[in-house]
């Protein structure tokens, strides 16, 4: 799209330059009055056309500038909303629409209980690290967040919402699954190698982010 736009601008500039040359040439001295009159008459139209083309080029460039300013900045192909659940069309949690029959079903009740257990385990792991930053929490993380089971519980909870509400909960759930995977990676330790302060900080941030995601999802419930 950009190449096509540049080609159009260059074409307009090329025509404008040609017309300017013609207009300038028409102003060269002539020997006879009649010739001068003819030259003036011939130059009037090119000059008018040149002004029109120059205005057109200015307009195109102006529109291009507006379009460029209206585009969100991107780094590495990332979407501006890749780390946020706030974007146009997301329903406010206070307006969430839930299916009361599904909420009362045994399956959803089980999933809701499991959701609380996941969040409780997240806080337990965080408390363990607060007491001992070198604690090996990987077994607890892997035992708690078995990806397939975690995803099944989250999908079961998400199923109680209508489509409009799921615009918000879908993203929260995707982030939670990603957070659980990243937490598992961050929890790993090399044998006989203590965690550096930086790794401790990263691990705590992963736990905090996951806990906040639970709170966001709970807001819809």
C-alpha positions in Angstrom: 0.0 0.0 0.0 2.9 2.4 0.8 4.6 1.7 -2.5 1.5 2.4 -4.4 1.0 5.7 -2.5 4.6 6.7 -3.2 4.2 5.9 -6.9 1.2 8.1 -7.1 2.9 11.0 -5.4 6.0 10.6 -7.6 3.7 10.6 -10.7 2.0 13.8 -9.6 5.3 15.4 -8.9 6.6 14.3 -12.3 3.7 15.8 -14.1 3.9 19.0 -12.0 7.6 19.4 -12.9 6.9 18.8 -16.6 4.2 21.4 -16.5 6.4 23.9 -14.7 9.1 23.4 -17.4 6.5 24.0 -20.1 5.2 27.1 -18.3 8.7 28.4 -17.9 9.5 27.8 -21.5 6.5 29.7 -22.6 7.9 32.8 -20.9 11.0 32.9 -23.0 11.4 36.2 -25.1 9.8 36.1 -28.5 10.5 38.4 -31.4 7.0 39.4 -32.5 4.0 40.7 -30.5 1.8 38.1 -32.0 4.2 35.4 -30.9 4.2 36.9 -27.4 0.4 36.9 -27.3 0.3 33.3 -28.4 2.9 32.3 -25.8 0.9 34.0 -23.0 -2.2 32.2 -24.1 -0.4 28.9 -24.3 1.2 29.4 -20.9 -2.0 30.3 -19.1 -3.4 26.7 -19.2 -0.2 24.9 -18.1 0.3 27.3 -15.2 -3.3 26.7 -14.0 -2.8 23.0 -14.4 0.5 23.2 -12.5 -1.2 25.0 -9.6 -3.9 22.4 -9.5 -1.4 19.5 -9.5 0.7 21.2 -6.7 -2.5 21.5 -4.6 -3.3 17.9 -5.3 0.2 16.7 -4.2 0.0 18.9 -1.1 -3.4 17.3 -0.3 -2.2 13.8 -0.8 0.8 14.4 1.5 -1.4 16.0 4.1 -3.7 13.0 4.1 -0.8 10.7 4.3 0.5 12.5 7.4 -2.9 12.2 9.0 -3.1 8.5 8.2 0.4 7.9 9.6 -0.5 9.7 12.8 -3.7 7.6 13.2 -1.9 4.3 13.0 -0.8 2.8 16.4 2.8 2.3 17.0 4.0 -1.2 16.7 7.2 -2.9 17.9 8.1 -6.4 16.6 4.6 -7.0 15.2 3.1 -6.9 18.5 -0.5 -5.8 18.9 -1.1 -2.7 21.2 -3.6 -4.8 23.1 -1.3 -8.1 23.4 -0.9 -7.3 27.2 -4.2 -5.6 28.1 -7.8 -6.6 28.3 -9.0 -3.1 27.6 -10.0 -2.4 24.1 -13.1 -1.2 22.1 -16.1 -3.5 22.4 -15.1 -5.2 25.7 -18.0 -5.4 28.1 -17.6 -4.0 31.6 -17.4 -6.8 34.2 -20.3 -5.1 36.0 -22.5 -5.7 32.9 -21.5 -9.4 32.5 -24.3 -11.7 31.3 -24.2 -15.2 32.8 -26.4 -18.2 32.1 -28.0 -19.0 35.5 -28.7 -22.6 34.6 -25.1 -23.2 33.7 -23.9 -21.5 36.8 -26.0 -23.9 38.9 -24.8 -27.0 37.1 -22.5 -29.4 38.9 -19.8 -29.1 36.2 -19.5 -25.3 36.5 -19.6 -25.5 40.3 -16.7 -27.9 40.2 -14.8 -25.6 37.8 -15.4 -22.6 40.0 -14.1 -24.5 43.0 -11.0 -25.5 41.0 -10.5 -21.9 40.0 -10.3 -20.8 43.6 -7.9 -23.6 44.3 -5.6 -22.4 41.5 -5.6 -18.9 42.8 -5.0 -20.2 46.4 -2.0 -22.3 45.2 -0.6 -19.2 43.4 -0.6 -17.3 46.6 0.9 -20.2 48.5 3.8 -20.3 46.0 4.3 -16.6 46.4 4.3 -16.9 50.2 6.9 -19.7 50.0 9.2 -17.5 47.9 8.7 -14.6 50.3 10.1 -16.8 53.1 12.8 -18.4 51.0 13.7 -16.9 47.5 15.8 -20.0 46.8 12.9 -22.4 47.5 12.4 -25.0 44.7 8.8 -24.2 43.8 8.9 -25.9 40.4 7.3 -29.2 41.6 4.4 -27.2 43.2 3.9 -25.2 40.0 3.9 -28.2 37.7 1.6 -30.1 40.0 -0.8 -27.2 40.3 -0.9 -26.0 36.7 -1.2 -29.0 34.5 -1.9 -27.2 31.2 -4.7 -29.4 29.8 -6.6 -29.5 33.1 -6.1 -25.8 33.7 -7.4 -24.9 30.3 -10.4 -27.2 30.7 -11.4 -25.5 33.9 -11.0 -22.0 32.5 -13.0 -22.9 29.4 -15.7 -24.4 31.6 -16.0 -21.2 33.6 -15.9 -19.1 30.4 -18.8 -21.1 29.0 -21.3 -19.5 31.4 -20.9 -16.1 29.7 -22.7 -14.7 26.6 -20.7 -13.8 23.5 -20.4 -10.1 24.4 -19.0 -10.8 27.8 -16.5 -13.3 26.4 -14.8 -10.5 24.5 -13.2 -9.7 27.8 -13.0 -13.1 29.4 -11.4 -14.8 26.3 -8.4 -12.5 26.5 -8.0 -12.9 30.2 -8.1 -16.7 29.9 -5.5 -16.7 27.0 -3.2 -14.6 29.2 -3.7 -16.9 32.2 -2.7 -19.9 30.2 0.4 -18.1 28.9 1.2 -16.9 32.4 1.1 -20.4 33.7 3.5 -21.6 31.1 5.9 -18.7 31.8 5.6 -19.3 35.5 6.8 -22.9 35.0 9.8 -21.7 33.0 10.7 -19.0 35.5 10.5 -21.6 38.3 13.3 -23.8 37.0 16.6 -23.8 38.7 20.0 -25.2 37.7 21.5 -27.8 40.1 23.6 -26.1 42.8 23.0 -22.7 41.2 21.0 -20.2 43.4 18.6 -17.8 41.9 19.9 -14.4 41.1 18.1 -11.4 42.5 16.9 -10.7 39.0 15.4 -14.2 38.6 13.7 -13.9 41.9 12.2 -10.6 40.8 11.0 -12.1 37.5 9.4 -15.1 39.3 7.6 -12.9 41.7 6.3 -10.8 38.9 5.0 -13.9 37.1 3.1 -14.9 40.2 1.7 -11.4 40.8 0.5 -11.2 37.2 -1.2 -14.6 37.4 -2.9 -13.6 40.6 -4.1 -10.4 39.1 -5.5 -12.3 36.2 -7.6 -14.5 38.6 -9.0 -11.3 40.1 -9.9 -9.9 36.7 -11.8 -13.1 35.8 -13.5 -13.2 39.2 -14.7 -9.7 38.5 -16.9 -11.1 35.7 -18.3 -13.8 38.0 
